């Protein structure tokens, strides 16, 4: 049983993708923290951002999970990608 699980290509791809995403999130978190701490009063801003982000994830995770279960995953993730694109496109013109 265990050898068939280890040889499953889909499982190895899933674990590899999770590892790559974790490394990317770690690098991003370090970069954002460094950017915020470099600013004036940055350590306070970093603390506030981390607390707000944690609280949003803690409160929002069950609701996001139920939304994903209620709607088709493909439509849900494409909608999130579209909204993210619009947000970053708008930020491109407002941030100098």
mmCIF file of the C-alpha atoms, coordinates in Angstrom:
data_MODEL
# 
_entry.id   MODEL 
# 
loop_
_atom_site.group_PDB 
_atom_site.id 
_atom_site.type_symbol 
_atom_site.label_atom_id 
_atom_site.label_alt_id 
_atom_site.label_comp_id 
_atom_site.label_asym_id 
_atom_site.label_entity_id 
_atom_site.label_seq_id 
_atom_site.pdbx_PDB_ins_code 
_atom_site.Cartn_x 
_atom_site.Cartn_y 
_atom_site.Cartn_z 
_atom_site.occupancy 
_atom_site.B_iso_or_equiv 
_atom_site.pdbx_formal_charge 
_atom_site.auth_seq_id 
_atom_site.auth_comp_id 
_atom_site.auth_asym_id 
_atom_site.auth_atom_id 
_atom_site.pdbx_PDB_model_num 
ATOM 1  C CA . UNK A 1 1  ? 0.000   0.000  0.000   1.00 0.00 ? 1  UNK A CA 1 
ATOM 2  C CA . UNK A 1 2  ? 2.674   2.509  0.967   1.00 0.00 ? 2  UNK A CA 1 
ATOM 3  C CA . UNK A 1 3  ? 4.815   1.889  -2.108  1.00 0.00 ? 3  UNK A CA 1 
ATOM 4  C CA . UNK A 1 4  ? 1.876   2.574  -4.416  1.00 0.00 ? 4  UNK A CA 1 
ATOM 5  C CA . UNK A 1 5  ? 1.235   5.891  -2.658  1.00 0.00 ? 5  UNK A CA 1 
ATOM 6  C CA . UNK A 1 6  ? 4.882   6.904  -2.941  1.00 0.00 ? 6  UNK A CA 1 
ATOM 7  C CA . UNK A 1 7  ? 4.955   6.007  -6.639  1.00 0.00 ? 7  UNK A CA 1 
ATOM 8  C CA . UNK A 1 8  ? 1.793   7.986  -7.426  1.00 0.00 ? 8  UNK A CA 1 
ATOM 9  C CA . UNK A 1 9  ? 2.883   10.770 -9.760  1.00 0.00 ? 9  UNK A CA 1 
ATOM 10 C CA . UNK A 1 10 ? -0.064  13.022 -8.879  1.00 0.00 ? 10 UNK A CA 1 
ATOM 11 C CA . UNK A 1 11 ? 0.830   12.943 -5.194  1.00 0.00 ? 11 UNK A CA 1 
ATOM 12 C CA . UNK A 1 12 ? 4.449   13.826 -5.932  1.00 0.00 ? 12 UNK A CA 1 
ATOM 13 C CA . UNK A 1 13 ? 3.319   16.728 -8.130  1.00 0.00 ? 13 UNK A CA 1 
ATOM 14 C CA . UNK A 1 14 ? 0.981   17.950 -5.398  1.00 0.00 ? 14 UNK A CA 1 
ATOM 15 C CA . UNK A 1 15 ? 3.719   17.828 -2.775  1.00 0.00 ? 15 UNK A CA 1 
ATOM 16 C CA . UNK A 1 16 ? 6.179   19.557 -5.121  1.00 0.00 ? 16 UNK A CA 1 
ATOM 17 C CA . UNK A 1 17 ? 3.682   22.316 -5.902  1.00 0.00 ? 17 UNK A CA 1 
ATOM 18 C CA . UNK A 1 18 ? 2.988   22.807 -2.205  1.00 0.00 ? 18 UNK A CA 1 
ATOM 19 C CA . UNK A 1 19 ? 6.710   23.019 -1.478  1.00 0.00 ? 19 UNK A CA 1 
ATOM 20 C CA . UNK A 1 20 ? 7.269   25.572 -4.263  1.00 0.00 ? 20 UNK A CA 1 
ATOM 21 C CA . UNK A 1 21 ? 4.309   27.667 -3.083  1.00 0.00 ? 21 UNK A CA 1 
ATOM 22 C CA . UNK A 1 22 ? 5.586   27.586 0.503   1.00 0.00 ? 22 UNK A CA 1 
ATOM 23 C CA . UNK A 1 23 ? 9.032   28.751 -0.570  1.00 0.00 ? 23 UNK A CA 1 
ATOM 24 C CA . UNK A 1 24 ? 7.488   31.535 -2.646  1.00 0.00 ? 24 UNK A CA 1 
ATOM 25 C CA . UNK A 1 25 ? 5.261   32.686 0.212   1.00 0.00 ? 25 UNK A CA 1 
ATOM 26 C CA . UNK A 1 26 ? 8.250   32.689 2.550   1.00 0.00 ? 26 UNK A CA 1 
ATOM 27 C CA . UNK A 1 27 ? 10.272  34.863 0.194   1.00 0.00 ? 27 UNK A CA 1 
ATOM 28 C CA . UNK A 1 28 ? 7.307   37.195 -0.324  1.00 0.00 ? 28 UNK A CA 1 
ATOM 29 C CA . UNK A 1 29 ? 6.697   37.494 3.414   1.00 0.00 ? 29 UNK A CA 1 
ATOM 30 C CA . UNK A 1 30 ? 10.337  38.329 4.006   1.00 0.00 ? 30 UNK A CA 1 
ATOM 31 C CA . UNK A 1 31 ? 10.317  40.938 1.239   1.00 0.00 ? 31 UNK A CA 1 
ATOM 32 C CA . UNK A 1 32 ? 7.164   42.653 2.444   1.00 0.00 ? 32 UNK A CA 1 
ATOM 33 C CA . UNK A 1 33 ? 8.384   42.678 6.039   1.00 0.00 ? 33 UNK A CA 1 
ATOM 34 C CA . UNK A 1 34 ? 11.714  44.140 4.963   1.00 0.00 ? 34 UNK A CA 1 
ATOM 35 C CA . UNK A 1 35 ? 9.977   46.813 2.890   1.00 0.00 ? 35 UNK A CA 1 
ATOM 36 C CA . UNK A 1 36 ? 7.698   47.812 5.760   1.00 0.00 ? 36 UNK A CA 1 
ATOM 37 C CA . UNK A 1 37 ? 10.433  47.875 8.402   1.00 0.00 ? 37 UNK A CA 1 
ATOM 38 C CA . UNK A 1 38 ? 12.577  50.133 6.183   1.00 0.00 ? 38 UNK A CA 1 
ATOM 39 C CA . UNK A 1 39 ? 9.925   52.867 6.366   1.00 0.00 ? 39 UNK A CA 1 
ATOM 40 C CA . UNK A 1 40 ? 9.485   55.418 9.128   1.00 0.00 ? 40 UNK A CA 1 
ATOM 41 C CA . UNK A 1 41 ? 7.473   53.778 11.955  1.00 0.00 ? 41 UNK A CA 1 
ATOM 42 C CA . UNK A 1 42 ? 7.663   50.605 9.863   1.00 0.00 ? 42 UNK A CA 1 
ATOM 43 C CA . UNK A 1 43 ? 7.819   48.168 12.759  1.00 0.00 ? 43 UNK A CA 1 
ATOM 44 C CA . UNK A 1 44 ? 4.452   49.416 14.028  1.00 0.00 ? 44 UNK A CA 1 
ATOM 45 C CA . UNK A 1 45 ? 2.991   49.209 10.537  1.00 0.00 ? 45 UNK A CA 1 
ATOM 46 C CA . UNK A 1 46 ? 4.347   45.670 10.092  1.00 0.00 ? 46 UNK A CA 1 
ATOM 47 C CA . UNK A 1 47 ? 2.812   44.587 13.401  1.00 0.00 ? 47 UNK A CA 1 
ATOM 48 C CA . UNK A 1 48 ? -0.534  46.091 12.446  1.00 0.00 ? 48 UNK A CA 1 
ATOM 49 C CA . UNK A 1 49 ? -0.491  44.478 9.004   1.00 0.00 ? 49 UNK A CA 1 
ATOM 50 C CA . UNK A 1 50 ? 0.364   41.075 10.489  1.00 0.00 ? 50 UNK A CA 1 
ATOM 51 C CA . UNK A 1 51 ? -2.387  41.287 13.133  1.00 0.00 ? 51 UNK A CA 1 
ATOM 52 C CA . UNK A 1 52 ? -5.030  42.406 10.623  1.00 0.00 ? 52 UNK A CA 1 
ATOM 53 C CA . UNK A 1 53 ? -4.005  39.736 8.109   1.00 0.00 ? 53 UNK A CA 1 
ATOM 54 C CA . UNK A 1 54 ? -4.086  37.003 10.740  1.00 0.00 ? 54 UNK A CA 1 
ATOM 55 C CA . UNK A 1 55 ? -7.497  38.081 12.011  1.00 0.00 ? 55 UNK A CA 1 
ATOM 56 C CA . UNK A 1 56 ? -8.914  38.244 8.474   1.00 0.00 ? 56 UNK A CA 1 
ATOM 57 C CA . UNK A 1 57 ? -7.636  34.746 7.719   1.00 0.00 ? 57 UNK A CA 1 
ATOM 58 C CA . UNK A 1 58 ? -8.886  33.384 11.034  1.00 0.00 ? 58 UNK A CA 1 
ATOM 59 C CA . UNK A 1 59 ? -12.380 34.817 10.564  1.00 0.00 ? 59 UNK A CA 1 
ATOM 60 C CA . UNK A 1 60 ? -12.620 34.466 6.795   1.00 0.00 ? 60 UNK A CA 1 
ATOM 61 C CA . UNK A 1 61 ? -11.303 30.935 6.260   1.00 0.00 ? 61 UNK A CA 1 
ATOM 62 C CA . UNK A 1 62 ? -14.539 29.114 7.176   1.00 0.00 ? 62 UNK A CA 1 
ATOM 63 C CA . UNK A 1 63 ? -16.599 31.409 4.951   1.00 0.00 ? 63 UNK A CA 1 
ATOM 64 C CA . UNK A 1 64 ? -14.210 31.066 2.033   1.00 0.00 ? 64 UNK A CA 1 
ATOM 65 C CA . UNK A 1 65 ? -14.272 27.280 2.443   1.00 0.00 ? 65 UNK A CA 1 
ATOM 66 C CA . UNK A 1 66 ? -18.069 27.201 2.360   1.00 0.00 ? 66 UNK A CA 1 
ATOM 67 C CA . UNK A 1 67 ? -18.113 29.450 -0.719  1.00 0.00 ? 67 UNK A CA 1 
ATOM 68 C CA . UNK A 1 68 ? -15.724 27.139 -2.521  1.00 0.00 ? 68 UNK A CA 1 
ATOM 69 C CA . UNK A 1 69 ? -17.918 24.168 -1.612  1.00 0.00 ? 69 UNK A CA 1 
ATOM 70 C CA . UNK A 1 70 ? -21.091 25.925 -2.737  1.00 0.00 ? 70 UNK A CA 1 
ATOM 71 C CA . UNK A 1 71 ? -19.919 27.080 -6.167  1.00 0.00 ? 71 UNK A CA 1 
ATOM 72 C CA . UNK A 1 72 ? -17.925 25.374 -8.868  1.00 0.00 ? 72 UNK A CA 1 
ATOM 73 C CA . UNK A 1 73 ? -14.238 25.683 -8.072  1.00 0.00 ? 73 UNK A CA 1 
ATOM 74 C CA . UNK A 1 74 ? -13.261 26.721 -11.579 1.00 0.00 ? 74 UNK A CA 1 
ATOM 75 C CA . UNK A 1 75 ? -15.680 29.660 -11.636 1.00 0.00 ? 75 UNK A CA 1 
ATOM 76 C CA . UNK A 1 76 ? -14.701 30.709 -8.111  1.00 0.00 ? 76 UNK A CA 1 
ATOM 77 C CA . UNK A 1 77 ? -10.946 30.726 -8.750  1.00 0.00 ? 77 UNK A CA 1 
ATOM 78 C CA . UNK A 1 78 ? -11.315 32.440 -12.123 1.00 0.00 ? 78 UNK A CA 1 
ATOM 79 C CA . UNK A 1 79 ? -13.409 35.152 -10.457 1.00 0.00 ? 79 UNK A CA 1 
ATOM 80 C CA . UNK A 1 80 ? -10.733 35.663 -7.797  1.00 0.00 ? 80 UNK A CA 1 
ATOM 81 C CA . UNK A 1 81 ? -8.038  35.889 -10.475 1.00 0.00 ? 81 UNK A CA 1 
ATOM 82 C CA . UNK A 1 82 ? -10.105 38.429 -12.405 1.00 0.00 ? 82 UNK A CA 1 
ATOM 83 C CA . UNK A 1 83 ? -10.692 40.562 -9.294  1.00 0.00 ? 83 UNK A CA 1 
ATOM 84 C CA . UNK A 1 84 ? -6.985  40.378 -8.406  1.00 0.00 ? 84 UNK A CA 1 
ATOM 85 C CA . UNK A 1 85 ? -6.072  41.530 -11.903 1.00 0.00 ? 85 UNK A CA 1 
ATOM 86 C CA . UNK A 1 86 ? -8.456  44.483 -11.652 1.00 0.00 ? 86 UNK A CA 1 
ATOM 87 C CA . UNK A 1 87 ? -7.089  45.442 -8.236  1.00 0.00 ? 87 UNK A CA 1 
ATOM 88 C CA . UNK A 1 88 ? -3.446  45.337 -9.329  1.00 0.00 ? 88 UNK A CA 1 
ATOM 89 C CA . UNK A 1 89 ? -4.256  47.083 -12.602 1.00 0.00 ? 89 UNK A CA 1 
ATOM 90 C CA . UNK A 1 90 ? -5.909  49.890 -10.622 1.00 0.00 ? 90 UNK A CA 1 
ATOM 91 C CA . UNK A 1 91 ? -2.972  50.058 -8.194  1.00 0.00 ? 91 UNK A CA 1 
ATOM 92 C CA . UNK A 1 92 ? -0.608  50.451 -11.124 1.00 0.00 ? 92 UNK A CA 1 
ATOM 93 C CA . UNK A 1 93 ? -2.104  53.858 -11.900 1.00 0.00 ? 93 UNK A CA 1 
ATOM 94 C CA . UNK A 1 94 ? -2.566  55.059 -8.313  1.00 0.00 ? 94 UNK A CA 1 
ATOM 95 C CA . UNK A 1 95 ? 0.798   54.153 -6.763  1.00 0.00 ? 95 UNK A CA 1 
ATOM 96 C CA . UNK A 1 96 ? 3.698   56.268 -7.900  1.00 0.00 ? 96 UNK A CA 1 
# 
